[in-house]
Structure formats: C-alpha cells, structure tokens
Amino acid sequence: MSGQAHSAAASRKPAYMNDAVRAVLEAPDPRIKAALARQAVADWSHGALGVDTQAPSNWPDRPARPDRPTLLAPRNMPTRKLGSEKGRASQIHALAHIELNAIDLACDMAGRFCDRGLDDSFYGDWLSIAADEARHFLMLEKRLNDMGFAYGDFPAHDGLWEAAYDTRHDLAARLAIVPMVLEARGLDVTPGMIKRFNKAGDTATVRILETIYEDEKSHVSAGVKWFHEVCSSEKIDPTHCFHNKLNDYFKGKLKPPFNEAARTAAGMPLAFYSDTTAR
C-alpha cells in the first residue's frame, strides 16, 4: 500500500468506537493495523467516537492477517537461541507477533462486548492498551529491520488468537485468560529475557523490552480491574471465578516461577494463581 493510502486509512474517523476497532481487526497490513489502533484511541480521547451498545452483528471471529509469517502449531515452532544475531532476531520476531496479536485482542475486547452495559472507561482502557501494543509492535519491527530482517521472515504460532476465539462469548473468561494469564506470563518471563539480551550485548532490544515490561503491568492491572467489575456485577467470588474459567478455557497449567512482585503491583493476588499449578 502506498504512503498516501496508508495515511488515508489511518486518518479515517468512524462515528462509532465499534467501527474503529472493527477497522483495526479487518486490516491485514500490520503497519496500517497499528496506525488505525493509534488513531482510534486519539479519536476516543477527543470525544470523536460514540459507542453502539447493540450486540455486534457479523463480528469477525478472526482478525485479518498478512500472507507472512507462516503460522505453525506451537509444538512445531523451532527453538530459538540468542547466541547468534539470527537467533535474537527470531526471538524479537516472536515478540513482534505477540504484540500484533495483542493489538487485535484489545480491539476485540472493546468491540465484541459492547452490549454488556459497561462503563465508557472500559472502552477507553482497551483502546489505550491497543495503542500501546501498536507502539510495541512498531518498535520491535523497526528493531528487526535494523538487524536486516522483517516481520514475516520467521514462522509464528496462533495460540493467542485461539484463546480469544474460545472465550468469544464469555467476558469474564476473556479477561481471565488473556490479560490475567497470557499477559501476566509476560511479567514472569520478560525480566529473564532482558538479562539474556543484556548478556548478548543487545542494548537496543533491552530498552524496548524494558518499555514493554512496564506497560504490560498496566495492561494486566486493567484486566484484573474489569474482571473484578464483572464478578461484582454478577455477585460471584473473583478467586473462584478465575479458577473456574481456567478449568473451562485454559489448556494445560500455569507454569511457575511467578513474578509475584509485578503480579501484586498489577493487583493480582497470589490466591488467584498459587494453587493452579497442579491442575
């Protein structure tokens, strides 16, 4: 797509937030997807978007994706070693793929559940998160480019969107599985990843990872906040609900060690996950 068309796509101002996030989901080009996500939160913050609170019709079950990368089952993904530049690029590519999925996950959260009687701050939170994820993707993509690679040069897996599809009809489950399990896992593993990239002398990537790590704390916090809101509105115990949603929707078990300090800072108490490892 030309730069002029890219600019035109990014400057659209739909009347409704729902249309803005649908446009993100339906954009196959990663850079346009990122630009539309950032435009959506800007329009929302300026009061340019309303919310259609009717149940969304024909909502996409999957976001549009570029032809590359090739998507593999998680078990078929090659191992990544940080000892070589190509190995580090492969890891950065995996992170970029996660952030691209995260743009769509946040936009899907805002648009799919718009008929649940939620406060407008719910949409503001997830639009802001989508813009963060877009910024993360663009930083990682640029780092790949600086190393002589591009997004799509390595295979990737589709596990993140499988979790979104499985929880498409259950807001509490979506909040539990995506921000409170999958994003919280990022809080556990990113400090170790930062140490490995530091050891490899890759300070440029370290700076990006440090930014992502700090932002992800607020994303998990938003998930915890809205999970509690949903549980409160349904008059159910949050800890029991979290465990029930894991039993129903999460494949496998949560893997320690947990970054208890970061999880606690995000509002996620130990009781939510301390007895889930033996499931």
Backbone as CSV, one residue per row, in Angstrom:
resi,resn,N_x,N_y,N_z,CA_x,CA_y,CA_z,C_x,C_y,C_z
1,MET,0.852,-1.196,0.000,0.000,0.000,0.000,0.875,1.229,0.000
2,SER,0.474,2.231,-0.789,1.271,3.446,-0.903,1.212,4.236,0.388
3,GLY,2.190,5.161,0.548,2.182,6.006,1.723,0.931,6.860,1.799
4,GLN,0.428,7.325,0.609,-0.782,8.143,0.588,-1.990,7.356,1.068
5,ALA,-2.100,6.086,0.587,-3.221,5.245,1.013,-3.114,4.910,2.488
6,HIS,-1.879,4.664,2.939,-1.651,4.387,4.361,-2.137,5.561,5.205
7,SER,-1.782,6.787,4.795,-2.193,7.966,5.539,-3.707,8.120,5.540
8,ALA,-4.336,7.830,4.397,-5.788,7.948,4.307,-6.475,6.953,5.227
9,ALA,-5.949,5.715,5.260,-6.541,4.688,6.117,-6.422,5.083,7.575
10,ALA,-5.265,5.618,7.950,-5.036,5.963,9.351,-5.833,7.180,9.788
11,SER,-6.274,8.021,8.809,-6.964,9.257,9.178,-8.478,9.114,9.190
12,ARG,-9.023,7.949,8.885,-10.465,7.770,8.935,-10.973,7.988,10.361
13,LYS,-12.157,8.583,10.470,-12.740,8.851,11.780,-14.167,8.310,11.809
14,PRO,-14.333,7.008,12.094,-15.677,6.444,12.148,-16.504,7.110,13.243
15,ALA,-17.838,7.044,13.085,-18.716,7.670,14.067,-18.711,6.911,15.383
16,TYR,-18.510,5.604,15.314,-18.590,4.771,16.497,-17.253,4.093,16.792
17,MET,-16.989,3.943,18.082,-15.816,3.183,18.503,-15.854,1.787,17.906
18,ASN,-17.036,1.174,17.852,-17.178,-0.186,17.331,-16.626,-0.286,15.904
19,ASP,-16.936,0.724,15.081,-16.451,0.715,13.702,-14.939,0.911,13.650
20,ALA,-14.429,1.740,14.560,-12.992,1.995,14.581,-12.214,0.733,14.903
21,VAL,-12.671,-0.037,15.898,-11.921,-1.245,16.254,-12.160,-2.366,15.236
22,ARG,-13.338,-2.395,14.613,-13.557,-3.371,13.545,-12.587,-3.114,12.392
23,ALA,-12.353,-1.831,12.083,-11.404,-1.492,11.019,-10.009,-2.006,11.351
24,VAL,-9.628,-1.936,12.621,-8.328,-2.483,13.033,-8.299,-3.983,12.785
25,LEU,-9.330,-4.683,13.227,-9.382,-6.140,13.071,-9.352,-6.550,11.602
26,GLU,-9.948,-5.745,10.743,-10.075,-6.120,9.332,-8.911,-5.644,8.481
27,ALA,-7.929,-4.974,9.082,-6.759,-4.504,8.339,-5.683,-5.584,8.317
28,PRO,-5.334,-6.135,7.154,-4.311,-7.185,7.119,-2.884,-6.660,7.243
29,ASP,-2.636,-5.436,6.803,-1.283,-4.886,6.837,-0.936,-4.470,8.268
30,PRO,0.134,-5.011,8.849,0.447,-4.713,10.249,0.642,-3.233,10.548
31,ARG,1.271,-2.511,9.650,1.505,-1.088,9.924,0.204,-0.296,9.872
32,ILE,-0.678,-0.635,8.952,-1.974,0.034,8.903,-2.789,-0.339,10.136
33,LYS,-2.733,-1.600,10.534,-3.427,-2.035,11.753,-2.949,-1.206,12.949
34,ALA,-1.638,-1.042,13.068,-1.080,-0.262,14.178,-1.512,1.197,14.091
35,ALA,-1.495,1.759,12.879,-1.877,3.165,12.717,-3.342,3.373,13.063
36,LEU,-4.207,2.463,12.653,-5.629,2.584,12.946,-5.905,2.461,14.445
37,ALA,-5.165,1.596,15.124,-5.330,1.452,16.573,-4.940,2.740,17.287
38,ARG,-3.850,3.340,16.866,-3.410,4.585,17.497,-4.377,5.733,17.178
39,GLN,-4.934,5.726,15.973,-5.907,6.749,15.615,-7.185,6.590,16.432
40,ALA,-7.587,5.345,16.671,-8.821,5.089,17.422,-8.740,5.661,18.826
41,VAL,-7.627,5.448,19.513,-7.532,5.986,20.882,-7.438,7.501,20.863
42,ALA,-6.810,8.066,19.839,-6.754,9.532,19.732,-8.152,10.097,19.525
43,ASP,-8.929,9.477,18.641,-10.293,9.945,18.392,-11.161,9.787,19.637
44,TRP,-10.983,8.674,20.332,-11.760,8.448,21.554,-11.430,9.513,22.602
45,SER,-10.166,9.799,22.769,-9.747,10.753,23.800,-10.237,12.162,23.497
46,HIS,-10.511,12.460,22.210,-11.026,13.767,21.825,-12.544,13.788,21.721
47,GLY,-13.185,12.699,22.151,-14.640,12.653,22.145,-15.258,12.495,20.778
48,ALA,-14.472,11.999,19.811,-14.969,11.896,18.437,-15.684,10.576,18.159
49,LEU,-15.691,9.649,19.110,-16.304,8.337,18.900,-17.359,8.065,19.958
50,GLY,-18.508,7.610,19.507,-19.521,7.131,20.424,-19.455,5.616,20.535
51,VAL,-20.388,5.026,21.269,-20.446,3.576,21.424,-21.830,3.090,21.007
52,ASP,-21.848,2.172,20.069,-23.093,1.494,19.702,-23.249,0.314,20.653
53,THR,-24.236,0.368,21.526,-24.379,-0.651,22.571,-25.260,-1.821,22.143
54,GLN,-25.587,-1.901,20.861,-26.301,-3.065,20.359,-25.320,-4.230,20.198
55,ALA,-25.838,-5.437,20.301,-24.984,-6.611,20.090,-24.374,-6.540,18.688
56,PRO,-23.063,-6.677,18.567,-22.433,-6.551,17.247,-22.859,-7.678,16.316
57,SER,-23.194,-7.340,15.087,-23.596,-8.355,14.104,-22.419,-8.669,13.186
58,ASN,-22.290,-9.938,12.850,-21.218,-10.385,11.940,-19.841,-9.924,12.413
59,TRP,-19.644,-9.968,13.726,-18.334,-9.573,14.251,-17.294,-10.593,13.826
60,PRO,-16.134,-10.171,13.345,-15.137,-11.135,12.850,-14.629,-12.057,13.954
61,ASP,-14.614,-13.346,13.669,-14.059,-14.308,14.623,-12.542,-14.347,14.581
62,ARG,-11.972,-13.869,13.473,-10.520,-13.810,13.338,-10.139,-12.471,12.736
63,PRO,-9.016,-11.914,13.159,-8.540,-10.684,12.511,-7.893,-10.994,11.170
64,ALA,-7.875,-9.991,10.304,-7.143,-10.131,9.045,-5.655,-10.185,9.332
65,ARG,-4.935,-10.956,8.534,-3.501,-11.151,8.723,-2.782,-11.048,7.375
66,PRO,-1.523,-10.637,7.377,-0.737,-10.644,6.136,-0.423,-12.077,5.706
67,ASP,0.045,-12.232,4.485,0.371,-13.566,3.969,1.513,-14.215,4.757
68,ARG,2.402,-13.428,5.274,3.506,-13.908,6.076,3.425,-13.265,7.452
69,PRO,3.823,-13.948,8.512,4.577,-15.209,8.561,3.699,-16.449,8.415
70,THR,4.366,-17.560,8.140,3.717,-18.859,8.182,3.338,-19.173,9.625
71,LEU,2.089,-19.613,9.830,1.620,-19.944,11.171,1.706,-21.446,11.406
72,LEU,2.344,-21.826,12.492,2.532,-23.228,12.861,1.846,-23.510,14.189
73,ALA,1.601,-24.773,14.449,1.154,-25.162,15.786,2.292,-24.888,16.767
74,PRO,1.975,-24.481,18.005,3.039,-24.163,18.974,4.071,-25.281,19.114
75,ARG,3.622,-26.532,19.060,4.562,-27.653,19.236,5.537,-27.789,18.062
76,ASN,5.213,-27.181,16.928,6.065,-27.287,15.739,6.996,-26.103,15.563
77,MET,6.964,-25.174,16.512,7.829,-23.999,16.397,9.282,-24.379,16.653
78,PRO,10.200,-23.879,15.818,11.624,-24.167,16.061,12.113,-23.483,17.333
79,THR,13.131,-24.057,17.948,13.716,-23.444,19.143,14.511,-22.204,18.747
80,ARG,14.571,-21.252,19.678,15.272,-20.001,19.411,16.428,-19.857,20.400
81,LYS,17.627,-19.563,19.885,18.798,-19.368,20.723,19.337,-17.962,20.489
82,LEU,19.673,-17.282,21.591,20.090,-15.894,21.493,21.579,-15.725,21.247
83,GLY,22.299,-16.829,20.996,23.745,-16.736,20.814,24.161,-16.118,19.493
84,SER,23.274,-16.085,18.513,23.593,-15.505,17.212,22.623,-14.365,16.921
85,GLU,22.983,-13.510,15.983,22.087,-12.409,15.623,20.785,-12.941,15.034
86,LYS,20.865,-14.003,14.242,19.642,-14.573,13.688,18.757,-15.141,14.787
87,GLY,19.370,-15.753,15.778,18.604,-16.280,16.906,17.908,-15.173,17.669
88,ARG,18.618,-14.049,17.881,17.994,-12.916,18.572,16.877,-12.327,17.720
89,ALA,17.103,-12.259,16.408,16.063,-11.736,15.515,14.827,-12.625,15.550
90,SER,15.032,-13.925,15.631,13.905,-14.856,15.711,13.088,-14.612,16.986
91,GLN,13.770,-14.352,18.100,13.061,-14.058,19.353,12.324,-12.725,19.268
92,ILE,12.959,-11.727,18.690,12.306,-10.423,18.520,11.090,-10.564,17.610
93,HIS,11.213,-11.379,16.585,10.087,-11.633,15.673,8.927,-12.262,16.429
94,ALA,9.223,-13.223,17.305,8.167,-13.864,18.097,7.455,-12.835,18.969
95,LEU,8.218,-11.912,19.546,7.627,-10.872,20.377,6.786,-9.912,19.534
96,ALA,7.280,-9.569,18.345,6.506,-8.697,17.453,5.180,-9.353,17.084
97,HIS,5.201,-10.647,16.859,3.966,-11.371,16.521,2.986,-11.343,17.696
98,ILE,3.499,-11.488,18.894,2.649,-11.401,20.085,2.015,-10.016,20.179
99,GLU,2.810,-8.976,19.958,2.281,-7.608,20.057,1.261,-7.328,18.958
100,LEU,1.469,-7.864,17.763,0.482,-7.688,16.695,-0.840,-8.338,17.092
101,ASN,-0.771,-9.551,17.629,-1.977,-10.203,18.137,-2.617,-9.389,19.251
102,ALA,-1.785,-8.788,20.088,-2.299,-8.036,21.236,-3.075,-6.797,20.798
103,ILE,-2.685,-6.183,19.673,-3.482,-5.072,19.137,-4.910,-5.550,18.889
104,ASP,-5.026,-6.676,18.188,-6.345,-7.209,17.856,-7.098,-7.685,19.090
105,LEU,-6.395,-8.270,20.045,-7.049,-8.737,21.263,-7.688,-7.571,22.020
106,ALA,-6.972,-6.457,22.119,-7.513,-5.296,22.829,-8.688,-4.695,22.066
107,CYS,-8.576,-4.614,20.742,-9.674,-4.060,19.950,-10.888,-4.982,19.966
108,ASP,-10.655,-6.273,19.937,-11.765,-7.217,20.016,-12.463,-7.117,21.368
109,MET,-11.704,-6.911,22.423,-12.280,-6.741,23.755,-13.222,-5.534,23.770
110,ALA,-12.801,-4.438,23.152,-13.603,-3.220,23.151,-14.864,-3.368,22.313
111,GLY,-14.759,-4.054,21.168,-15.895,-4.115,20.258,-16.843,-5.269,20.470
112,ARG,-16.325,-6.401,20.866,-17.152,-7.611,20.951,-18.147,-7.538,22.109
113,PHE,-17.780,-6.887,23.193,-18.600,-6.921,24.405,-19.311,-5.590,24.669
114,CYS,-19.590,-4.848,23.603,-20.148,-3.504,23.769,-21.605,-3.510,24.214
115,ASP,-22.256,-4.669,24.222,-23.669,-4.747,24.627,-23.831,-5.203,26.078
116,ARG,-22.755,-5.172,26.867,-22.799,-5.704,28.235,-23.076,-4.638,29.289
117,GLY,-23.423,-3.429,28.882,-23.727,-2.382,29.849,-22.516,-1.868,30.599
118,LEU,-21.370,-1.883,29.974,-20.129,-1.475,30.623,-19.952,0.037,30.597
119,ASP,-19.227,0.544,31.584,-18.915,1.958,31.632,-17.999,2.331,30.464
120,ASP,-18.102,3.581,30.010,-17.257,4.019,28.900,-15.768,3.861,29.191
121,SER,-15.395,3.895,30.476,-13.977,3.750,30.800,-13.439,2.375,30.399
122,PHE,-14.316,1.377,30.280,-13.885,0.067,29.789,-13.302,0.208,28.388
123,TYR,-14.032,0.895,27.514,-13.565,1.058,26.135,-12.300,1.910,26.083
124,GLY,-12.269,2.960,26.923,-11.070,3.781,26.952,-9.835,3.001,27.365
125,ASP,-9.993,2.126,28.354,-8.862,1.302,28.800,-8.337,0.423,27.669
126,TRP,-9.241,-0.258,26.956,-8.779,-1.218,25.949,-8.298,-0.547,24.677
127,LEU,-8.862,0.624,24.360,-8.315,1.374,23.233,-6.903,1.864,23.551
128,SER,-6.681,2.308,24.781,-5.349,2.744,25.192,-4.360,1.580,25.146
129,ILE,-4.816,0.413,25.583,-3.952,-0.767,25.538,-3.634,-1.131,24.086
130,ALA,-4.633,-1.058,23.202,-4.384,-1.360,21.787,-3.326,-0.427,21.214
131,ALA,-3.382,0.848,21.584,-2.380,1.802,21.104,-1.000,1.473,21.655
132,ASP,-0.923,1.049,22.929,0.357,0.609,23.491,0.922,-0.562,22.707
133,GLU,0.067,-1.542,22.421,0.529,-2.735,21.711,0.991,-2.374,20.299
134,ALA,0.302,-1.406,19.685,0.720,-0.950,18.355,2.113,-0.325,18.414
135,ARG,2.331,0.491,19.436,3.656,1.107,19.605,4.716,0.039,19.843
136,HIS,4.392,-0.965,20.640,5.341,-2.057,20.883,5.676,-2.787,19.585
137,PHE,4.644,-3.099,18.793,4.894,-3.801,17.533,5.818,-2.982,16.642
138,LEU,5.550,-1.697,16.510,6.355,-0.864,15.622,7.799,-0.758,16.100
139,MET,8.008,-0.703,17.416,9.372,-0.681,17.942,10.111,-1.974,17.612
140,LEU,9.439,-3.098,17.796,10.071,-4.391,17.534,10.298,-4.593,16.041
141,GLU,9.333,-4.160,15.225,9.510,-4.282,13.778,10.706,-3.457,13.310
142,LYS,10.836,-2.244,13.838,11.984,-1.410,13.461,13.284,-2.061,13.897
143,ARG,13.282,-2.673,15.079,14.498,-3.345,15.541,14.855,-4.488,14.601
144,LEU,13.848,-5.247,14.164,14.097,-6.303,13.178,14.693,-5.728,11.903
145,ASN,14.107,-4.636,11.418,14.608,-4.004,10.194,16.053,-3.549,10.359
146,ASP,16.363,-2.974,11.522,17.728,-2.507,11.776,18.728,-3.661,11.763
147,MET,18.236,-4.877,12.088,19.105,-6.055,12.090,19.138,-6.750,10.734
148,GLY,18.391,-6.221,9.761,18.389,-6.807,8.423,17.295,-7.831,8.197
149,PHE,16.290,-7.837,9.053,15.178,-8.784,8.922,13.861,-8.009,8.847
150,ALA,12.779,-8.744,8.614,11.459,-8.126,8.525,10.435,-9.015,9.197
151,TYR,9.332,-8.410,9.630,8.236,-9.220,10.153,7.715,-10.125,9.035
152,GLY,7.626,-11.412,9.337,7.248,-12.402,8.340,8.391,-13.305,7.936
153,ASP,9.625,-12.941,8.324,10.790,-13.741,7.934,10.906,-15.050,8.708
154,PHE,10.209,-15.181,9.833,10.270,-16.380,10.658,8.848,-16.904,10.873
155,PRO,8.689,-18.190,11.114,7.342,-18.710,11.403,6.841,-18.210,12.758
156,ALA,5.541,-18.302,12.963,4.931,-17.874,14.225,3.787,-18.828,14.534
157,HIS,3.277,-18.760,15.760,2.150,-19.646,16.100,0.899,-18.825,16.402
158,ASP,-0.240,-19.498,16.451,-1.546,-18.841,16.519,-2.225,-19.060,17.862
159,GLY,-1.456,-19.412,18.894,-2.057,-19.766,20.171,-2.817,-18.636,20.829
160,LEU,-2.335,-17.387,20.666,-3.007,-16.263,21.312,-4.423,-16.087,20.774
161,TRP,-4.579,-16.166,19.473,-5.916,-15.950,18.944,-6.839,-17.138,19.205
162,GLU,-6.285,-18.317,19.360,-7.116,-19.457,19.762,-7.784,-19.179,21.101
163,ALA,-7.049,-18.566,22.033,-7.615,-18.226,23.337,-8.718,-17.195,23.189
164,ALA,-8.547,-16.247,22.276,-9.581,-15.241,22.052,-10.839,-15.875,21.472
165,TYR,-10.655,-16.773,20.525,-11.811,-17.416,19.900,-12.581,-18.259,20.915
166,ASP,-11.861,-18.983,21.734,-12.516,-19.858,22.712,-13.348,-19.068,23.720
167,THR,-12.961,-17.832,23.998,-13.654,-17.031,25.020,-14.520,-15.938,24.398
168,ARG,-14.896,-16.097,23.156,-15.584,-15.025,22.434,-16.979,-14.712,22.985
169,HIS,-17.585,-15.638,23.723,-18.931,-15.407,24.259,-18.933,-15.190,25.772
170,ASP,-17.750,-15.072,26.391,-17.668,-15.036,27.847,-16.670,-13.965,28.271
171,LEU,-17.178,-12.801,28.673,-16.302,-11.684,29.008,-15.398,-12.005,30.193
172,ALA,-15.951,-12.626,31.245,-15.116,-12.960,32.407,-13.990,-13.903,32.005
173,ALA,-14.301,-14.869,31.151,-13.273,-15.807,30.684,-12.224,-15.099,29.844
174,ARG,-12.660,-14.185,28.977,-11.690,-13.447,28.157,-10.742,-12.652,29.043
175,LEU,-11.282,-11.979,30.049,-10.441,-11.197,30.961,-9.501,-12.101,31.750
176,ALA,-9.990,-13.245,32.176,-9.155,-14.165,32.956,-8.028,-14.735,32.112
177,ILE,-8.350,-15.197,30.910,-7.366,-15.934,30.115,-6.371,-15.013,29.416
178,VAL,-6.845,-13.902,28.846,-5.926,-13.078,28.047,-5.070,-12.161,28.928
179,PRO,-5.616,-11.128,29.583,-4.695,-10.298,30.383,-4.173,-10.965,31.644
180,MET,-5.009,-11.798,32.314,-4.632,-12.296,33.638,-3.821,-13.591,33.595
181,VAL,-3.800,-14.264,32.450,-2.943,-15.443,32.305,-1.854,-15.176,31.266
182,LEU,-2.253,-14.872,30.032,-1.267,-14.774,28.962,-0.389,-13.530,29.106
183,GLU,-0.999,-12.370,29.364,-0.168,-11.171,29.553,0.593,-11.228,30.870
184,ALA,-0.016,-11.791,31.897,0.693,-11.925,33.176,1.917,-12.819,33.019
185,ARG,1.837,-13.782,32.109,3.006,-14.633,31.851,4.171,-13.798,31.329
186,GLY,3.853,-12.744,30.572,4.903,-11.847,30.113,5.633,-11.181,31.263
187,LEU,4.914,-10.880,32.340,5.567,-10.302,33.516,6.547,-11.293,34.142
188,ASP,6.241,-12.586,34.011,7.117,-13.615,34.588,8.401,-13.798,33.779
189,VAL,8.278,-13.780,32.444,9.409,-14.186,31.606,10.244,-13.020,31.085
190,THR,9.678,-11.820,31.033,10.418,-10.717,30.409,11.686,-10.329,31.173
191,PRO,11.698,-10.292,32.514,12.961,-9.957,33.188,14.110,-10.891,32.809
192,GLY,13.826,-12.186,32.707,14.870,-13.126,32.297,15.315,-12.888,30.872
193,MET,14.367,-12.532,30.005,14.707,-12.237,28.620,15.589,-10.990,28.536
194,ILE,15.283,-10.008,29.346,16.108,-8.791,29.382,17.542,-9.140,29.777
195,LYS,17.691,-10.012,30.751,19.033,-10.415,31.172,19.784,-11.118,30.042
196,ARG,19.081,-11.978,29.290,19.749,-12.710,28.198,20.163,-11.775,27.061
197,PHE,19.317,-10.820,26.725,19.701,-9.864,25.676,20.822,-8.949,26.169
198,ASN,20.811,-8.606,27.454,21.906,-7.823,28.015,23.212,-8.588,27.915
199,LYS,23.144,-9.875,28.244,24.342,-10.711,28.177,24.883,-10.793,26.761
200,ALA,23.962,-10.765,25.781,24.380,-10.812,24.374,24.853,-9.455,23.867
201,GLY,24.774,-8.419,24.719,25.229,-7.092,24.319,24.235,-6.326,23.465
202,ASP,22.985,-6.788,23.423,21.963,-6.170,22.574,21.172,-5.146,23.398
203,THR,21.791,-3.999,23.645,21.165,-2.989,24.495,19.968,-2.331,23.818
204,ALA,19.954,-2.275,22.489,18.818,-1.674,21.784,17.542,-2.466,22.057
205,THR,17.646,-3.793,22.009,16.476,-4.625,22.288,16.114,-4.565,23.763
206,VAL,17.109,-4.487,24.621,16.849,-4.385,26.064,15.982,-3.176,26.367
207,ARG,16.278,-2.045,25.759,15.492,-0.834,26.010,14.029,-1.028,25.597
208,ILE,13.807,-1.713,24.483,12.441,-1.977,24.031,11.732,-2.893,25.019
209,LEU,12.414,-3.947,25.445,11.808,-4.897,26.379,11.481,-4.238,27.712
210,GLU,12.320,-3.336,28.160,12.048,-2.639,29.417,10.792,-1.784,29.300
211,THR,10.618,-1.144,28.149,9.406,-0.348,27.918,8.170,-1.236,27.913
212,ILE,8.244,-2.348,27.190,7.109,-3.262,27.108,6.760,-3.809,28.490
213,TYR,7.765,-4.176,29.248,7.550,-4.750,30.580,6.774,-3.784,31.474
214,GLU,7.165,-2.520,31.468,6.476,-1.536,32.308,5.036,-1.333,31.838
215,ASP,4.822,-1.279,30.526,3.466,-1.094,30.003,2.575,-2.292,30.312
216,GLU,3.139,-3.495,30.245,2.323,-4.690,30.440,1.777,-4.777,31.861
217,LYS,2.455,-4.177,32.820,1.915,-4.163,34.181,0.552,-3.483,34.207
218,SER,0.438,-2.354,33.500,-0.837,-1.639,33.487,-1.896,-2.412,32.706
219,HIS,-1.478,-3.200,31.725,-2.445,-3.994,30.954,-3.028,-5.109,31.811
220,VAL,-2.164,-5.779,32.559,-2.658,-6.809,33.470,-3.561,-6.177,34.519
221,SER,-3.168,-5.013,35.011,-3.968,-4.312,36.001,-5.364,-3.994,35.476
222,ALA,-5.460,-3.581,34.216,-6.765,-3.301,33.620,-7.604,-4.573,33.550
223,GLY,-6.959,-5.681,33.185,-7.684,-6.948,33.147,-8.224,-7.338,34.508
224,VAL,-7.390,-7.172,35.541,-7.817,-7.503,36.909,-8.979,-6.601,37.329
225,LYS,-8.852,-5.310,37.056,-9.902,-4.354,37.442,-11.243,-4.722,36.827
226,TRP,-11.255,-4.999,35.525,-12.527,-5.289,34.863,-13.031,-6.683,35.181
227,PHE,-12.134,-7.608,35.467,-12.567,-8.923,35.928,-13.322,-8.786,37.248
228,HIS,-12.795,-7.983,38.152,-13.484,-7.754,39.425,-14.829,-7.058,39.205
229,GLU,-14.877,-6.124,38.267,-16.130,-5.429,37.967,-17.191,-6.420,37.482
230,VAL,-16.789,-7.317,36.579,-17.734,-8.302,36.050,-18.198,-9.235,37.164
231,CYS,-17.257,-9.702,37.980,-17.622,-10.596,39.085,-18.558,-9.896,40.071
232,SER,-18.283,-8.628,40.342,-19.140,-7.879,41.254,-20.547,-7.731,40.692
233,SER,-20.654,-7.436,39.395,-21.971,-7.258,38.791,-22.763,-8.558,38.778
234,GLU,-22.051,-9.691,38.740,-22.715,-10.999,38.734,-22.765,-11.631,40.123
235,LYS,-22.234,-10.874,41.124,-22.252,-11.319,42.525,-21.603,-12.703,42.698
236,ILE,-20.396,-12.847,42.128,-19.646,-14.092,42.272,-18.252,-13.776,42.817
237,ASP,-17.662,-14.747,43.501,-16.343,-14.569,44.101,-15.266,-14.554,43.016
238,PRO,-14.435,-13.503,42.951,-13.450,-13.400,41.875,-12.440,-14.549,41.831
239,THR,-11.949,-14.981,42.994,-10.948,-16.050,43.000,-11.546,-17.352,42.489
240,HIS,-12.738,-17.699,42.959,-13.391,-18.916,42.473,-13.704,-18.813,40.987
241,CYS,-14.167,-17.648,40.573,-14.479,-17.458,39.160,-13.231,-17.630,38.299
242,PHE,-12.115,-17.047,38.746,-10.868,-17.165,37.989,-10.467,-18.626,37.827
243,HIS,-10.525,-19.376,38.907,-10.165,-20.793,38.846,-11.123,-21.567,37.948
244,ASN,-12.416,-21.235,38.019,-13.393,-21.924,37.160,-13.134,-21.634,35.689
245,LYS,-12.799,-20.396,35.367,-12.536,-20.052,33.964,-11.273,-20.752,33.458
246,LEU,-10.263,-20.885,34.321,-9.073,-21.637,33.921,-9.435,-23.079,33.616
247,ASN,-10.255,-23.689,34.479,-10.657,-25.078,34.258,-11.412,-25.238,32.948
248,ASP,-12.232,-24.238,32.622,-13.084,-24.341,31.438,-12.361,-23.993,30.138
249,TYR,-11.405,-23.047,30.211,-10.892,-22.470,28.966,-9.383,-22.571,28.768
250,PHE,-8.622,-22.811,29.832,-7.169,-22.787,29.683,-6.633,-24.195,29.531
251,LYS,-5.872,-24.415,28.468,-5.298,-25.726,28.205,-3.944,-25.831,28.898
252,GLY,-3.785,-26.851,29.714,-2.532,-27.023,30.439,-2.628,-26.431,31.829
253,LYS,-1.501,-26.018,32.366,-1.470,-25.455,33.710,-0.537,-24.256,33.740
254,LEU,-0.742,-23.398,34.713,0.131,-22.242,34.863,1.511,-22.698,35.324
255,LYS,2.531,-22.090,34.739,3.892,-22.559,34.983,4.664,-21.559,35.846
256,PRO,5.072,-21.985,37.047,5.964,-21.131,37.837,7.368,-21.171,37.234
257,PRO,8.292,-20.293,37.663,8.114,-19.330,38.758,7.293,-18.115,38.326
258,PHE,6.590,-17.524,39.292,5.785,-16.342,39.049,6.518,-15.105,39.563
259,ASN,6.359,-14.022,38.833,6.912,-12.735,39.260,5.903,-12.119,40.232
260,GLU,5.992,-12.547,41.484,4.977,-12.142,42.460,4.942,-10.638,42.664
261,ALA,6.097,-9.987,42.628,6.132,-8.535,42.853,5.367,-7.806,41.756
262,ALA,5.628,-8.171,40.494,4.954,-7.496,39.381,3.475,-7.845,39.346
263,ARG,3.133,-9.099,39.619,1.718,-9.502,39.629,0.963,-8.777,40.743
264,THR,1.570,-8.685,41.909,0.918,-7.987,43.013,0.747,-6.514,42.694
265,ALA,1.763,-5.904,42.081,1.668,-4.499,41.689,0.537,-4.280,40.694
266,ALA,0.249,-5.299,39.880,-0.839,-5.218,38.910,-2.194,-5.545,39.528
267,GLY,-2.211,-5.836,40.826,-3.467,-6.103,41.515,-3.909,-7.546,41.499
268,MET,-2.993,-8.441,41.129,-3.341,-9.850,41.026,-2.796,-10.598,42.238
269,PRO,-3.627,-10.902,43.228,-3.135,-11.533,44.453,-2.690,-12.971,44.218
270,LEU,-1.820,-13.422,45.093,-1.260,-14.764,44.992,-2.343,-15.837,44.973
271,ALA,-3.450,-15.605,45.657,-4.521,-16.604,45.735,-5.111,-16.921,44.368
272,PHE,-4.972,-16.009,43.415,-5.518,-16.266,42.083,-4.763,-17.391,41.375
273,TYR,-3.464,-17.490,41.601,-2.681,-18.419,40.779,-1.804,-19.379,41.571
274,SER,-1.729,-19.225,42.899,-0.782,-20.046,43.682,-1.158,-21.522,43.693
275,ASP,-2.443,-21.865,43.598,-2.832,-23.269,43.643,-3.352,-23.770,42.310
276,THR,-2.886,-23.142,41.217,-3.321,-23.550,39.890,-2.290,-24.381,39.145
277,THR,-1.106,-24.566,39.739,-0.030,-25.232,39.010,-0.203,-26.742,38.981
278,ALA,-1.023,-27.299,39.851,-1.190,-28.759,39.896,-2.406,-29.236,39.141
279,ARG,-3.074,-28.313,38.411,-4.276,-28.698,37.699,-3.964,-29.700,36.593
